[in-house]
């Protein structure tokens, strides 16, 4: 589950999920919402052979920085290839690194997000699993 909090020139994303993988998947869903400009959900079936797939790798010194690096890589794909991520198909987490296969489509993503910031960045265990927070510069 995720929710958006508005700030001046920023959007703050909070995610609560049972596992670390779900946090990363929910963060991808939230980013997709920003890139597509709606909250309608996944716009193409994930079994569709026309979906593009991209390998995403990120490394960082801790889990919060890994969340930021994950989102930065997804944003880079949207800017450089017009790739809109729809779902995580495979994800491996190990000691400050992640490797994933992401399904998506090439389209016309909104250029809303300028950067992922480290302001109030959080990714830690909580009473329900994990809680994360990241602020986007828009």
BELVENTA-V65318 format. One record per helix or strand of 2 or more residues. SS is the DSSP state (H for helix, E for strand). FROM is the first residue (numbers start at 1). LEN is the number of residues. If there is no record, write none. Layout:
BEGIN
SS | FROM | LEN
SS | FROM | LEN
END
This chain:
BEGIN
E | 2 | 6
E | 10 | 8
H | 20 | 17
E | 52 | 8
H | 63 | 19
E | 83 | 12
E | 97 | 10
E | 115 | 2
E | 122 | 5
E | 129 | 9
END
